[in-house]
């Protein structure tokens, strides 16, 4: 089941992250990537506005985690709703946001909605669980990909 995540909304409702801190986007994406490796699934994180300087300076595709920026004049909520309207089966999607308008649109379009608090609780629960022997926190390919992306130019 694909997840569509309202990134700025999730940052605003996540302890230790702040919309005023430019690194919060990067930290959130790292956390979602770690969660995805353990839980599976596909995740697309939508951020409002333009990318900032640093590692997240453009849209990214990191295996099963994608990062998208809305640009000017469009919000992350608009982009998420557009994906759901174009989807053949919107019921297969889960939207992570605590935005009331977006939650109402999800209900109208038939998509599942999960609050940021519930998603954060799921991530914390999985983070607290010890890694199994077969689980690797990061693969060698992921390390190389992250080094390439986060290397200062």
DSSP file (Angstrom, degrees, kcal/mol; ACC not computed):
  #  RESIDUE AA STRUCTURE BP1 BP2  ACC     N-H-->O    O-->H-N    N-H-->O    O-->H-N    TCO  KAPPA ALPHA  PHI   PSI    X-CA   Y-CA   Z-CA
    1    1 A X              0   0    0      0, 0.0    41,-0.6     0, 0.0     2,-0.2   0.000 360.0 360.0 360.0 121.9    0.0    0.0    0.0
    2    2 A X  E     -a   42   0A   0     90,-0.4    92,-2.3    39,-0.1     2,-0.4  -0.463 360.0-146.7 -74.2 143.6    1.6    3.3   -1.0
    3    3 A X  E     -ab  43  94A   0     39,-2.8    41,-2.4    90,-0.2     2,-0.5  -0.924   5.6-160.7-110.2 134.3    1.8    6.1    1.5
    4    4 A X  E     -ab  44  95A   0     90,-2.6    92,-2.7    -2,-0.4     2,-0.5  -0.976  18.1-160.1-112.8 118.0    1.5    9.8    0.5
    5    5 A X  E     -ab  45  96A   0     39,-3.3    41,-3.2    -2,-0.5     2,-1.4  -0.877  20.9-141.6-112.6 126.5    3.0   11.9    3.3
    6    6 A X  E  >  -a   46   0A   0     90,-2.7     4,-2.4    -2,-0.5     5,-0.2  -0.701  26.8-167.8 -79.2  92.2    2.4   15.6    3.9
    7    7 A X  H  > S+     0   0    0     39,-2.2     4,-2.6    -2,-1.4    40,-0.2   0.870  78.0  45.9 -58.4 -48.3    6.0   16.4    4.8
    8    8 A X  H  > S+     0   0    0     38,-0.6     4,-2.3     1,-0.2    -1,-0.2   0.889 113.7  50.8 -65.3 -37.2    5.7   19.9    6.3
    9    9 A X  H  > S+     0   0    0      2,-0.2     4,-0.8     1,-0.2    -2,-0.2   0.914 111.7  47.8 -64.8 -42.3    2.6   18.8    8.3
   10   10 A X  H >< S+     0   0    0     -4,-2.4     3,-0.6     1,-0.2    -2,-0.2   0.900 110.4  51.5 -66.7 -40.8    4.5   15.8    9.7
   11   11 A X  H >< S+     0   0    0     -4,-2.6     3,-1.7     1,-0.2     6,-0.3   0.937 107.3  53.7 -59.1 -45.9    7.6   17.9   10.5
   12   12 A X  H 3< S+     0   0    0     -4,-2.3    -1,-0.2     1,-0.3    -2,-0.2   0.703 114.4  41.3 -63.0 -19.9    5.4   20.4   12.4
   13   13 A X  T << S+     0   0    0     -4,-0.8     2,-0.5    -3,-0.6    -1,-0.3   0.059  95.5  95.5-117.1  23.9    3.9   17.5   14.5
   14   14 A X  S X  S-     0   0    0     -3,-1.7     3,-1.8     3,-0.2   103,-0.0  -0.969  76.7-119.2-119.6 125.0    7.1   15.6   15.1
   15   15 A X  T 3  S+     0   0    0     -2,-0.5     3,-0.1     1,-0.3    -2,-0.1  -0.333  98.8  20.9 -59.1 135.9    9.2   16.1   18.3
   16   16 A X  T 3  S+     0   0    0      1,-0.3     2,-0.3    -2,-0.0    -1,-0.3   0.324 106.6  94.7  88.0  -8.2   12.7   17.3   17.6
   17   17 A X    <   -     0   0    0     -3,-1.8     2,-0.3    -6,-0.3    -1,-0.3  -0.852  50.3-173.7-115.3 153.4   11.8   18.6   14.1
   18   18 A X    >   -     0   0    0     -2,-0.3     3,-1.3     3,-0.2     6,-0.3  -0.998  33.5-135.5-147.7 140.7   10.9   22.2   13.2
   19   19 A X  T 3  S+     0   0    0     -2,-0.3    -1,-0.1     1,-0.2     6,-0.1   0.692 109.7  59.5 -66.0 -17.6    9.7   24.0   10.1
   20   20 A X  T 3  S+     0   0    0      1,-0.1     2,-0.7     4,-0.0    -1,-0.2   0.609  90.1  81.1 -84.6 -13.2   12.3   26.7   11.0
   21   21 A X    X   -     0   0    0     -3,-1.3     3,-1.8     1,-0.1     4,-0.4  -0.851  68.4-155.0 -99.1 115.5   15.2   24.2   10.8
   22   22 A X  T >> S+     0   0    0     -2,-0.7     3,-0.6     1,-0.3     4,-0.5   0.766  92.9  59.7 -60.2 -26.5   16.4   23.6    7.3
   23   23 A X  H 3> S+     0   0    0      1,-0.2     4,-2.6     2,-0.2    -1,-0.3   0.643  82.2  83.8 -77.3 -13.2   17.8   20.2    8.3
   24   24 A X  H <> S+     0   0    0     -3,-1.8     4,-2.6    -6,-0.3    -1,-0.2   0.858  86.8  53.8 -61.9 -35.8   14.4   18.9    9.5
   25   25 A X  H <> S+     0   0    0     -3,-0.6     4,-2.4    -4,-0.4    -1,-0.2   0.947 111.3  45.8 -61.7 -46.7   13.4   17.9    5.9
   26   26 A X  H  X S+     0   0    0     -4,-0.5     4,-2.4     1,-0.2    -2,-0.2   0.918 113.1  49.4 -62.2 -45.1   16.5   15.8    5.6
   27   27 A X  H  X S+     0   0    0     -4,-2.6     4,-2.1     1,-0.2    -1,-0.2   0.894 110.9  50.3 -62.9 -40.7   16.1   14.3    9.1
   28   28 A X  H  X S+     0   0    0     -4,-2.6     4,-2.5    -5,-0.2    -1,-0.2   0.928 110.2  49.2 -63.5 -44.9   12.5   13.4    8.3
   29   29 A X  H  X S+     0   0    0     -4,-2.4     4,-2.5     1,-0.2    -2,-0.2   0.910 110.7  50.8 -62.9 -42.0   13.4   11.7    5.0
   30   30 A X  H  X S+     0   0    0     -4,-2.4     4,-2.3     1,-0.2    -1,-0.2   0.919 110.8  49.1 -59.1 -43.4   16.2    9.7    6.7
   31   31 A X  H  X S+     0   0    0     -4,-2.1     4,-2.3     1,-0.2    -2,-0.2   0.900 111.2  48.6 -65.4 -41.0   13.8    8.5    9.3
   32   32 A X  H  X S+     0   0    0     -4,-2.5     4,-2.8     2,-0.2    -1,-0.2   0.889 109.8  52.8 -66.6 -38.4   11.2    7.5    6.8
   33   33 A X  H  X S+     0   0    0     -4,-2.5     4,-2.1     2,-0.2    -2,-0.2   0.920 110.3  47.6 -61.9 -43.5   13.9    5.6    4.8
   34   34 A X  H  X S+     0   0    0     -4,-2.3     4,-1.2     1,-0.2    -2,-0.2   0.902 112.9  49.0 -63.6 -41.1   14.9    3.7    7.9
   35   35 A X  H  X S+     0   0    0     -4,-2.3     4,-2.7     1,-0.2     3,-0.4   0.915 109.4  52.4 -63.4 -44.0   11.2    3.0    8.7
   36   36 A X  H  X S+     0   0    0     -4,-2.8     4,-2.9     1,-0.2    -2,-0.2   0.887 103.7  57.1 -61.6 -40.3   10.6    1.8    5.1
   37   37 A X  H  < S+     0   0    0     -4,-2.1    -1,-0.2     1,-0.2    -2,-0.2   0.851 116.8  35.0 -61.0 -33.0   13.6   -0.6    5.3
   38   38 A X  H  < S+     0   0    0     -4,-1.2    -2,-0.2    -3,-0.4    -1,-0.2   0.819 129.9  30.8 -90.6 -33.4   12.0   -2.3    8.3
   39   39 A X  H  < S-     0   0    0     -4,-2.7    -3,-0.2     1,-0.2    -2,-0.2   0.763  94.8-145.4 -97.4 -29.4    8.3   -2.1    7.4
   40   40 A X     <  +     0   0    0     -4,-2.9    -1,-0.2    -5,-0.4    -2,-0.1  -0.352  45.2 105.6  86.9-176.8    8.4   -2.2    3.6
   41   41 A X        -     0   0    0     -2,-0.1     2,-0.4    -4,-0.1   -39,-0.1  -0.285  69.4 -75.7  95.7 178.0    6.0   -0.4    1.3
   42   42 A X  E     -a    2   0A   0    -41,-0.6   -39,-2.8    -2,-0.1     2,-0.4  -0.959  42.0-170.7-120.3 137.3    6.3    2.7   -0.9
   43   43 A X  E     -ac   3  65A   0     21,-2.8    23,-2.8    -2,-0.4     2,-0.5  -0.987  11.3-170.2-132.0 134.2    6.4    6.2    0.5
   44   44 A X  E     -ac   4  66A   0    -41,-2.4   -39,-3.3    -2,-0.4     2,-0.6  -0.991  12.0-157.4-123.3 123.5    6.2    9.6   -1.3
   45   45 A X  E     -ac   5  67A   0     21,-3.1    23,-3.0    -2,-0.5     2,-0.5  -0.884   6.5-160.2-102.7 122.4    7.0   12.6    0.9
   46   46 A X  E     -ac   6  68A   0    -41,-3.2   -39,-2.2    -2,-0.6   -38,-0.6  -0.900   5.9-167.7-106.1 125.4    5.5   15.9   -0.4
   47   47 A X  E     - c   0  69A   0     21,-2.9    23,-2.5    -2,-0.5    24,-0.2  -0.888  23.3-116.4-110.7 143.3    7.0   19.2    0.8
   48   48 A X  S    S-     0   0    0     -2,-0.4    27,-0.1    21,-0.2    24,-0.1  -0.488  73.8  -4.6 -71.1 143.9    5.4   22.6    0.2
   49   49 A X  B    S-F   71   0B   0     22,-0.7    22,-2.4    25,-0.6     2,-0.2  -0.244 102.8 -22.5  81.8-159.9    7.4   25.1   -1.8
   50   50 A X        -     0   0    0     20,-0.2    20,-0.1    19,-0.1     8,-0.1  -0.543  68.4 -99.4 -90.5 153.6   10.8   25.0   -3.4
   51   51 A X        -     0   0    0      6,-0.2     6,-0.2    -2,-0.2     2,-0.1  -0.372  38.4-133.0 -66.6 154.1   13.7   22.8   -2.3
   52   52 A X        -     0   0    0      4,-0.8    -1,-0.1     1,-0.2     2,-0.0  -0.425  32.9 -78.1 -97.8 177.9   16.3   24.4   -0.1
   53   53 A X  S    S+     0   0    0     -2,-0.1     3,-0.3     2,-0.1     2,-0.2  -0.331  93.6  48.0 -70.4 162.1   20.1   24.2   -0.5
   54   54 A X  S    S-     0   0    0      1,-0.2     3,-0.4    -3,-0.1    97,-0.1  -0.653 114.9 -25.4 103.7-162.0   21.8   21.1    0.7
   55   55 A X  S    S+     0   0    0      1,-0.3     2,-1.1    -2,-0.2     3,-0.3   0.826 131.3  55.8 -60.7 -35.8   21.0   17.5    0.1
   56   56 A X        +     0   0    0     -3,-0.3    -4,-0.8     1,-0.2    -1,-0.3  -0.460  66.1 127.8 -96.7  63.2   17.3   18.0   -0.6
   57   57 A X  S    S+     0   0    0     -2,-1.1     2,-0.3    -3,-0.4    -6,-0.2   0.361  74.7  12.4-100.2   5.3   17.7   20.5   -3.4
   58   58 A X  S    S-     0   0    0     -3,-0.3    -6,-0.1    -8,-0.1    -1,-0.1  -0.969 100.1 -62.0-164.1 170.3   15.5   18.7   -5.9
   59   59 A X        -     0   0    0     -2,-0.3     2,-0.3    10,-0.1     9,-0.2  -0.324  57.2-162.5 -58.8 144.2   13.0   15.8   -6.2
   60   60 A X  E     -D   67   0A   0      7,-1.8     7,-2.8    -4,-0.1     2,-0.5  -0.947  22.9-155.9-132.5 151.7   14.6   12.5   -5.3
   61   61 A X  E     +D   66   0A   0     -2,-0.3     2,-0.7     5,-0.2     5,-0.2  -0.943  15.3 177.6-125.1 108.6   13.9    8.8   -5.7
   62   62 A X  E >   -D   65   0A   0      3,-3.5     3,-1.7    -2,-0.5     2,-0.5  -0.770  59.0 -82.0-113.1  82.7   15.5    6.7   -3.0
   63   63 A X  T 3  S-     0   0    0     -2,-0.7    -1,-0.1     1,-0.3   -30,-0.0  -0.414 116.2  -1.7  55.9-108.5   14.4    3.2   -3.8
   64   64 A X  T 3  S+     0   0    0     -2,-0.5   -21,-2.8   -31,-0.1     2,-0.4   0.198 125.3  76.0 -99.2  16.9   10.9    3.0   -2.2
   65   65 A X  E <   -cD  43  62A   0     -3,-1.7    -3,-3.5   -23,-0.2     2,-0.3  -0.989  60.4-174.1-127.3 122.5   11.0    6.5   -0.8
   66   66 A X  E     -cD  44  61A   0    -23,-2.8   -21,-3.1    -2,-0.4     2,-0.4  -0.879  10.9-152.5-114.4 148.8   10.4    9.5   -3.1
   67   67 A X  E     -cD  45  60A   0     -7,-2.8    -7,-1.8    -2,-0.3     2,-0.4  -0.985  16.0-178.7-122.2 128.4   10.7   13.1   -2.2
   68   68 A X  E     -c   46   0A   0    -23,-3.0   -21,-2.9    -2,-0.4     2,-0.4  -0.969  15.5-150.8-129.7 143.7    8.7   15.8   -4.1
   69   69 A X  E     -c   47   0A   0     -2,-0.4   -21,-0.2   -23,-0.2   -19,-0.1  -0.929  11.0-145.5-113.2 137.6    8.5   19.5   -3.9
   70   70 A X        -     0   0    0    -23,-2.5   -20,-0.2    -2,-0.4   -22,-0.1   0.779  31.7-153.2 -74.1 -26.4    5.3   21.4   -4.8
   71   71 A X  B >   -F   49   0B   0    -22,-2.4   -22,-0.7   -24,-0.2     3,-0.6  -0.384  43.0 -27.4  80.5-166.9    7.0   24.5   -6.2
   72   72 A X  T 3  S+     0   0    0      1,-0.2     3,-0.1   -23,-0.1   -24,-0.0  -0.606 126.4  13.3 -87.2 142.7    5.4   27.9   -6.2
   73   73 A X  T 3  S+     0   0    0     -2,-0.3     2,-0.3     1,-0.1    -1,-0.2   0.444 111.6  82.2  79.4  -0.5    1.6   28.4   -6.3
   74   74 A X    <   -     0   0    0     -3,-0.6   -25,-0.6     4,-0.0     2,-0.2  -0.983  66.1-144.6-134.0 144.6    0.8   24.7   -5.5
   75   75 A X     >  -     0   0    0     -2,-0.3     4,-2.0   -27,-0.1     5,-0.1  -0.661  27.8-113.8-105.0 164.8    0.8   23.0   -2.1
   76   76 A X  H  > S+     0   0    0     -2,-0.2     4,-2.6     1,-0.2     5,-0.2   0.889 120.2  57.4 -59.6 -39.0    1.8   19.6   -1.0
   77   77 A X  H  > S+     0   0    0      1,-0.2     4,-2.6     2,-0.2    -1,-0.2   0.912 104.7  51.1 -58.3 -43.0   -1.9   19.0   -0.3
   78   78 A X  H  > S+     0   0    0      1,-0.2     4,-2.3     2,-0.2    -1,-0.2   0.921 110.6  48.6 -59.7 -44.3   -2.8   19.9   -3.9
   79   79 A X  H  X S+     0   0    0     -4,-2.0     4,-2.1     2,-0.2    -2,-0.2   0.908 111.0  49.5 -64.3 -42.3   -0.2   17.4   -5.2
   80   80 A X  H  X S+     0   0    0     -4,-2.6     4,-2.2     1,-0.2    -1,-0.2   0.926 111.7  48.6 -63.1 -45.0   -1.5   14.6   -2.9
   81   81 A X  H  X S+     0   0    0     -4,-2.6     4,-2.5     1,-0.2    -1,-0.2   0.883 108.8  54.3 -63.1 -37.6   -5.1   15.2   -4.0
   82   82 A X  H  X S+     0   0    0     -4,-2.3     4,-1.8     2,-0.2    -1,-0.2   0.911 107.7  49.9 -61.9 -42.9   -4.0   15.2   -7.7
   83   83 A X  H  X S+     0   0    0     -4,-2.1     4,-1.1     1,-0.2    -2,-0.2   0.927 112.5  47.4 -60.4 -45.1   -2.3   11.8   -7.2
   84   84 A X  H  < S+     0   0    0     -4,-2.2     3,-0.3     1,-0.2    -2,-0.2   0.888 110.2  51.5 -66.3 -39.0   -5.5   10.4   -5.6
   85   85 A X  H  < S+     0   0    0     -4,-2.5    -1,-0.2     1,-0.2    -2,-0.2   0.853 114.3  43.9 -65.8 -34.0   -7.8   11.8   -8.3
   86   86 A X  H  < S+     0   0    0     -4,-1.8    -1,-0.2    -5,-0.2    -2,-0.2   0.631  91.7 107.0 -85.2 -14.3   -5.6   10.3  -11.0
   87   87 A X    ><  -     0   0    0     -4,-1.1     3,-0.5    -3,-0.3    -3,-0.0  -0.392  65.4-144.2 -70.3 139.1   -5.2    6.9   -9.3
   88   88 A X  T 3  S+     0   0    0      1,-0.3     2,-0.3    -2,-0.1    -1,-0.1   0.851  99.9  22.7 -66.9 -34.1   -7.1    4.0  -10.6
   89   89 A X  T >   +     0   0    0      1,-0.1     3,-2.1     2,-0.0    -1,-0.3  -0.680  65.7 174.1-135.7  79.6   -7.7    2.7   -7.0
   90   90 A X  G X  S+     0   0    0     -3,-0.5     3,-1.8     1,-0.3    22,-0.4   0.738  75.4  73.6 -60.7 -20.9   -7.4    5.6   -4.5
   91   91 A X  G 3  S+     0   0    0      1,-0.3    -1,-0.3    20,-0.2    21,-0.2   0.718  86.2  65.1 -64.6 -18.8   -8.5    3.1   -1.7
   92   92 A X  G <  S+     0   0    0     -3,-2.1   -90,-0.4    19,-0.1     2,-0.3   0.594  90.7  84.0 -79.0 -10.0   -5.0    1.5   -2.0
   93   93 A X    <   -     0   0    0     -3,-1.8    19,-2.5    -4,-0.2     2,-0.5  -0.676  60.7-157.1 -97.7 147.3   -3.3    4.8   -0.8
   94   94 A X  E     -be   3 112A   0    -92,-2.3   -90,-2.6    -2,-0.3     2,-0.5  -0.994  11.0-153.4-118.8 126.5   -2.8    6.0    2.8
   95   95 A X  E     -be   4 113A   0     17,-2.7    19,-3.1    -2,-0.5     2,-0.8  -0.877   3.3-152.1-101.8 125.9   -2.3    9.7    3.3
   96   96 A X  E     +be   5 114A   0    -92,-2.7   -90,-2.7    -2,-0.5     2,-0.3  -0.872  47.6 110.0-100.4 108.8   -0.3   10.8    6.3
   97   97 A X        -     0   0    0     17,-2.1    -2,-0.1    -2,-0.8   -90,-0.1  -0.939  55.6-148.5-170.0 151.5   -1.4   14.2    7.4
   98   98 A X        +     0   0    0     -2,-0.3     2,-0.4    17,-0.2    17,-0.1   0.195  61.0 124.3-109.4  13.0   -3.3   15.9   10.2
   99   99 A X     >  -     0   0    0      1,-0.1     4,-2.3     2,-0.0     5,-0.2  -0.621  55.3-148.8 -74.6 124.4   -4.7   18.6    7.9
  100  100 A X  H  > S+     0   0    0     -2,-0.4     4,-2.3     1,-0.2     5,-0.2   0.894  94.7  50.6 -65.2 -41.7   -8.5   18.6    8.2
  101  101 A X  H  > S+     0   0    0      1,-0.2     4,-2.1     2,-0.2    -1,-0.2   0.917 112.7  46.5 -63.3 -42.6   -9.1   19.8    4.6
  102  102 A X  H  > S+     0   0    0      2,-0.2     4,-2.5     1,-0.2    -1,-0.2   0.888 110.5  53.4 -67.0 -38.4   -6.8   17.0    3.2
  103  103 A X  H  X S+     0   0    0     -4,-2.3     4,-2.1     2,-0.2    -2,-0.2   0.898 108.9  49.5 -61.6 -40.6   -8.5   14.4    5.5
  104  104 A X  H  X S+     0   0    0     -4,-2.3     4,-2.3     2,-0.2    -2,-0.2   0.911 110.7  49.5 -65.5 -41.7  -11.9   15.5    4.1
  105  105 A X  H  X S+     0   0    0     -4,-2.1     4,-2.3     2,-0.2     6,-0.2   0.896 108.9  53.3 -63.8 -40.0  -10.6   15.2    0.5
  106  106 A X  H  X>S+     0   0    0     -4,-2.5     5,-1.9     1,-0.2     4,-1.1   0.920 109.1  48.9 -60.0 -44.0   -9.1   11.7    1.3
  107  107 A X  H  <5S+     0   0    0     -4,-2.1     3,-0.5     1,-0.2    -2,-0.2   0.922 111.8  48.5 -62.7 -44.4  -12.5   10.6    2.6
  108  108 A X  H  <5S+     0   0    0     -4,-2.3    -1,-0.2     1,-0.2    -2,-0.2   0.870 115.1  44.9 -63.2 -37.0  -14.3   11.9   -0.5
  109  109 A X  H  <5S-     0   0    0     -4,-2.3    -1,-0.2    -5,-0.2    -2,-0.2   0.556 115.1-114.8 -86.9  -8.2  -11.8   10.2   -2.8
  110  110 A X  T  <5 +     0   0    0     -4,-1.1    -3,-0.2    -3,-0.5     2,-0.1   0.534  67.6 138.0  90.5   6.3  -11.8    6.9   -0.9
  111  111 A X      < -     0   0    0     -5,-1.9    -1,-0.3    -6,-0.2     2,-0.2  -0.475  56.6-109.5 -83.0 157.0   -8.2    7.0    0.3
  112  112 A X  E     -e   94   0A   0    -19,-2.5   -17,-2.7   -22,-0.4     2,-0.4  -0.546  30.5-150.7 -80.5 151.8   -7.2    6.0    3.8
  113  113 A X  E     -e   95   0A   0    -19,-0.2     2,-0.4    -2,-0.2   -17,-0.2  -0.987  12.0-173.6-128.7 136.4   -6.0    8.7    6.2
  114  114 A X  E     -e   96   0A   0    -19,-3.1   -17,-2.1    -2,-0.4     2,-0.0  -0.995  24.5-124.2-128.4 133.4   -3.6    8.4    9.0
  115  115 A X     >  -     0   0    0     -2,-0.4     4,-2.3   -19,-0.2   -17,-0.2  -0.329  22.0-118.0 -71.7 157.7   -2.8   11.3   11.4
  116  116 A X  H  > S+     0   0    0      1,-0.2     4,-2.8     2,-0.2     5,-0.2   0.868 116.0  56.7 -62.1 -36.5    0.8   12.4   11.9
  117  117 A X  H  > S+     0   0    0      2,-0.2     4,-2.1     1,-0.2    -1,-0.2   0.918 108.5  45.9 -62.1 -43.6    0.5   11.4   15.6
  118  118 A X  H  > S+     0   0    0      2,-0.2     4,-2.2     1,-0.2    -2,-0.2   0.904 113.8  48.3 -66.8 -41.3   -0.4    7.8   14.6
  119  119 A X  H  X S+     0   0    0     -4,-2.3     4,-2.4     2,-0.2    -2,-0.2   0.922 111.8  49.6 -65.9 -43.1    2.4    7.6   11.9
  120  120 A X  H  X S+     0   0    0     -4,-2.8     4,-2.8     1,-0.2    -1,-0.2   0.896 109.5  52.4 -60.8 -39.8    4.9    9.0   14.4
  121  121 A X  H  X S+     0   0    0     -4,-2.1     4,-2.4    -5,-0.2    -1,-0.2   0.907 109.3  49.2 -63.8 -41.3    3.8    6.4   17.0
  122  122 A X  H  X S+     0   0    0     -4,-2.2     4,-2.0     2,-0.2    -2,-0.2   0.913 112.3  47.9 -63.6 -41.9    4.3    3.6   14.4
  123  123 A X  H  X S+     0   0    0     -4,-2.4     4,-2.6     2,-0.2    -2,-0.2   0.928 112.1  48.9 -65.0 -43.8    7.8    4.9   13.6
  124  124 A X  H  X S+     0   0    0     -4,-2.8     4,-2.0     1,-0.2    -2,-0.2   0.904 109.9  52.6 -61.8 -41.0    8.7    5.1   17.3
  125  125 A X  H  X S+     0   0    0     -4,-2.4     4,-0.8     1,-0.2    -1,-0.2   0.920 113.2  42.8 -61.6 -44.6    7.5    1.6   17.9
  126  126 A X  H  < S+     0   0    0     -4,-2.0     3,-0.4     1,-0.2    -1,-0.2   0.866 112.2  53.9 -71.0 -36.6    9.5    0.2   15.1
  127  127 A X  H  < S+     0   0    0     -4,-2.6    -1,-0.2     1,-0.2    -2,-0.2   0.842 107.0  52.5 -65.4 -32.7   12.6    2.2   16.0
  128  128 A X  H  < S+     0   0    0     -4,-2.0     2,-0.3    -5,-0.2    -1,-0.2   0.703  90.7  92.5 -76.6 -19.8   12.5    0.9   19.6
  129  129 A X  S  < S-     0   0    0     -4,-0.8     3,-0.1    -3,-0.4    -3,-0.0  -0.585  86.1-113.0 -77.3 131.6   12.4   -2.7   18.5
  130  130 A X        -     0   0    0     -2,-0.3     2,-0.1     1,-0.1    -1,-0.1  -0.293  36.1-101.3 -62.8 148.7   15.8   -4.3   18.2
  131  131 A X        -     0   0    0     -4,-0.1    -1,-0.1     1,-0.1     2,-0.1  -0.448  34.5-121.7 -67.8 141.3   17.1   -5.2   14.8
  132  132 A X    >   -     0   0    0     -2,-0.1     3,-1.2     1,-0.1    -1,-0.1  -0.417  29.2-105.3 -74.6 160.6   16.8   -8.8   13.8
  133  133 A X  T 3  S+     0   0    0      1,-0.3    -1,-0.1    -2,-0.1    -2,-0.1   0.872 122.2  48.4 -55.2 -38.7   20.0  -10.6   12.9
  134  134 A X  T 3  S+     0   0    0      2,-0.0     2,-0.4     0, 0.0    -1,-0.3   0.633  93.2  94.8 -80.4 -12.9   19.0  -10.5    9.2
  135  135 A X    <   -     0   0    0     -3,-1.2     2,-0.5     2,-0.0     3,-0.1  -0.649  57.7-162.2 -85.0 131.3   18.1   -6.9    9.3
  136  136 A X        -     0   0    0     -2,-0.4     3,-0.2     1,-0.1    -2,-0.0  -0.939  17.3-142.4-108.6 131.6   20.8   -4.4    8.2
  137  137 A X  S    S+     0   0    0     -2,-0.5     2,-0.3     1,-0.2    -1,-0.1   0.864  88.7   4.5 -61.8 -33.1   20.2   -0.8    9.2
  138  138 A X  S    S-     0   0    0     -3,-0.1    -1,-0.2  -101,-0.0     2,-0.1  -0.974  74.2-132.5-151.8 134.6   21.7    0.3    5.9
  139  139 A X     >  -     0   0    0     -2,-0.3     4,-2.2    -3,-0.2     5,-0.2  -0.462  29.4-112.8 -82.1 161.4   22.8   -1.6    2.8
  140  140 A X  H  > S+     0   0    0      1,-0.2     4,-2.2     2,-0.2     5,-0.2   0.887 119.3  52.6 -60.1 -39.6   26.1   -0.8    1.1
  141  141 A X  H  > S+     0   0    0      1,-0.2     4,-2.4     2,-0.2    -1,-0.2   0.890 108.5  50.3 -64.2 -39.1   24.3    0.5   -2.0
  142  142 A X  H  > S+     0   0    0      2,-0.2     4,-2.9     1,-0.2     5,-0.2   0.890 108.0  53.1 -66.8 -38.4   22.2    2.8    0.2
  143  143 A X  H  X S+     0   0    0     -4,-2.2     4,-2.7     2,-0.2    -2,-0.2   0.941 111.3  46.2 -60.2 -47.0   25.4    4.1    1.9
  144  144 A X  H  X S+     0   0    0     -4,-2.2     4,-2.4     2,-0.2    -2,-0.2   0.907 112.9  49.8 -62.0 -42.4   26.9    4.9   -1.5
  145  145 A X  H  X S+     0   0    0     -4,-2.4     4,-2.3     2,-0.2    -2,-0.2   0.926 113.0  46.2 -63.3 -44.8   23.7    6.6   -2.7
  146  146 A X  H  X S+     0   0    0     -4,-2.9     4,-2.8     2,-0.2    -2,-0.2   0.903 111.5  51.8 -65.4 -41.1   23.4    8.7    0.5
  147  147 A X  H  X S+     0   0    0     -4,-2.7     4,-1.0    -5,-0.2    -1,-0.2   0.914 111.0  48.2 -60.9 -41.7   27.1    9.7    0.2
  148  148 A X  H  < S+     0   0    0     -4,-2.4     3,-0.3    -5,-0.2    -2,-0.2   0.921 116.4  43.3 -63.3 -43.8   26.6   10.7   -3.4
  149  149 A X  H  < S+     0   0    0     -4,-2.3    -2,-0.2     1,-0.2    -1,-0.2   0.855 119.4  40.4 -72.0 -35.7   23.5   12.8   -2.5
  150  150 A X  H  < S+     0   0    0     -4,-2.8     2,-0.3    -5,-0.2    -1,-0.2   0.423  83.2 115.0-100.0   1.5   24.8   14.4    0.7
  151  151 A X  S  < S-     0   0    0     -4,-1.0     2,-0.2    -3,-0.3   -97,-0.1  -0.559  72.4-118.1 -69.4 130.0   28.3   15.2   -0.5
  152  152 A X              0   0    0     -2,-0.3    -1,-0.1     1,-0.1    -2,-0.1  -0.485 360.0 360.0 -70.3 139.1   28.8   18.9   -0.6
  153  153 A X              0   0    0     -2,-0.2    -1,-0.1    -3,-0.0    -2,-0.0   0.392 360.0 360.0-103.7 360.0   29.6   20.2   -4.1
